[in-house]
Amino acid sequence: MTNGIERPLDLLNNSKNKEVLVHLKGDKQLVGTLLAFDIHINLVLDNTKEMQNNEIKRSIGLTFLRGDTIIFISPSSVNSKKE
């Protein structure tokens, strides 16, 4: 595979200390810096912001997300989301 990604968790490993977009159940979206994760895809994000209509709704800061609430994680840069 490309980018040195051979297993799903490789993508998260490559995304550590980078900004990620996380889409949650209930149609919520969060953007933050991925600090840590485990095999259950529980995440720790820093500088977390709740997004709505591509705009920051509120700042949350350091956040723990349970893996079973996550629909997808996008490690791609979120440059279109401006403060």
C-alpha positions in Angstrom: 0.0 0.0 0.0 1.0 3.6 -0.3 2.4 5.9 2.4 3.8 2.9 4.4 0.3 2.0 5.5 -0.2 -1.8 5.6 -2.7 -2.1 8.5 -5.6 0.2 9.6 -3.9 1.4 12.8 -0.8 2.4 10.8 -2.9 5.3 9.5 -3.6 6.5 13.0 0.1 6.0 14.0 1.1 8.3 11.1 -1.5 10.8 12.2 -0.2 11.2 15.8 0.6 14.8 16.7 -1.3 16.0 13.6 -4.7 17.5 13.1 -7.6 15.0 12.4 -11.3 15.3 11.6 -13.5 12.9 13.6 -17.1 12.3 12.7 -19.2 11.0 15.6 -22.6 9.4 15.9 -25.3 12.0 16.2 -23.7 13.9 13.2 -21.1 15.8 15.3 -17.7 16.6 13.9 -14.6 17.4 15.9 -11.2 18.6 14.8 -8.2 18.2 17.0 -4.6 17.1 17.3 -4.4 13.3 17.8 -2.3 12.6 20.9 -3.0 8.9 21.5 -5.3 6.0 20.6 -5.7 2.3 21.6 -6.9 -0.9 19.9 -10.6 0.1 20.6 -10.0 3.4 18.7 -10.5 5.4 21.8 -8.8 8.7 21.0 -7.2 11.5 23.0 -7.3 14.8 21.1 -5.9 18.2 22.1 -7.0 21.6 21.0 -10.3 20.0 20.1 -13.0 22.1 18.4 -16.6 21.1 17.6 -17.4 22.0 14.0 -20.7 22.8 12.4 -21.2 23.9 8.8 -17.4 24.1 8.4 -17.2 26.6 11.2 -16.0 26.3 14.8 -19.0 26.0 17.0 -17.0 25.8 20.3 -13.6 25.0 21.6 -13.4 22.0 23.9 -9.6 21.6 24.5 -8.2 18.2 25.7 -10.7 15.5 24.9 -11.1 11.7 25.3 -13.4 10.1 22.7 -14.8 6.6 23.1 -14.1 4.5 20.0 -17.7 3.2 19.8 -19.0 6.8 19.2 -16.7 7.3 16.1 -18.0 6.8 12.6 -14.8 7.9 10.8 -11.5 9.6 11.3 -9.9 11.7 8.5 -6.2 12.3 8.9 -6.1 14.7 6.0 -5.4 18.3 6.6 -8.4 20.3 7.5 -7.3 23.6 5.9 -10.8 24.6 4.8 -11.8 24.9 8.5 -10.6 28.3 9.4 -10.9 30.0 12.8 
